[in-house]
């Protein structure tokens, strides 16, 4: 079954509890008249450990008003970050390609160093691994990382039906 929707990135929000360990400067950037990508840097000054956890949450609003977003059942429960990359890397990051220097994970995530400045240069992410049906509206996909450094990224996007 093919997707019944398309999406456009509207904005990126981020928070960090310790800018000495995590510096974030990401934004949605027009690639052409109809396409937005993600550009900027994620500067990690620490290495992920066995105590580094990640979870992903999804929220939806029909109107886009800040106080109207509701938590959806689409989520990745809290798990150790290396296990997350081992399980979901191919679905989420593998197609990013030359727009980023994010590590290309070919073995196990524990084999890689993540402590570095990671750049994103007009990266476009597709919806191939998302549900086939999403109702139109405004969405927030929130990634929460905890452990040595607590930080989060929230991508705001709009979904439109293709039917």
HUBELGI-V846321 format. One record per residue. PSI is psi in whole degrees, 0 to 359 (NA if undefined). OMEGA is omega in whole degrees, -180 to 180 (999 if undefined). Layout:
psi: <PSI;PSI>
omega: <OMEGA;OMEGA>
This chain:
psi: <137;165;143;18;159;167;159;128;131;321;165;129;149;151;145;138;345;97;349;334;328;120;128;132;82;149;158;133;135;127;320;192;330;359;132;143;183;130;154;201;152;106;106;117;26;160;140;140;182;343;355;121;156;148;155;134;151;135;153;146;137;327;335;359;138;325;8;6;136;142;134;164;349;115;161;115;160;127;166;137;323;320;322;309;320;325;323;356;310;327;331;324;338;324;359;324;218;0;354;156;19;138;135;110;112;345;252;145;329;345;353;155;128;352;97;172;118;124;153;123;90;45;135;129;141;174;19;324;18;169;152;330;128;132;150;154;195;139;152;125;114;127;124;123;135;162;232;323;136;124;164;154;136;122;123;132;158;134;134;141;145;5;NA>
omega: <-179;-180;178;-175;171;180;176;176;180;-175;175;176;179;177;173;180;-177;-178;173;-179;-178;174;-177;174;-178;179;171;-175;177;175;170;-174;-174;-174;174;176;180;178;176;-177;171;-174;-179;179;175;179;176;179;177;179;-180;-177;179;170;178;-180;178;-180;178;174;176;-173;-175;176;-174;-176;-175;-179;178;179;179;179;178;-178;169;-176;-179;179;178;-170;177;177;176;-180;178;-176;-170;-176;-177;-178;-171;-169;-172;-177;-179;173;-170;-179;-177;173;175;-177;173;-174;-179;178;177;-176;180;179;-171;175;180;-178;179;173;180;-180;174;-178;178;-180;176;178;-178;-178;-176;-175;177;179;179;-180;169;177;178;179;-178;-175;171;172;-174;176;-179;178;180;-178;179;176;177;180;-180;174;176;177;176;179;180;178;175;180;175;-179;999>
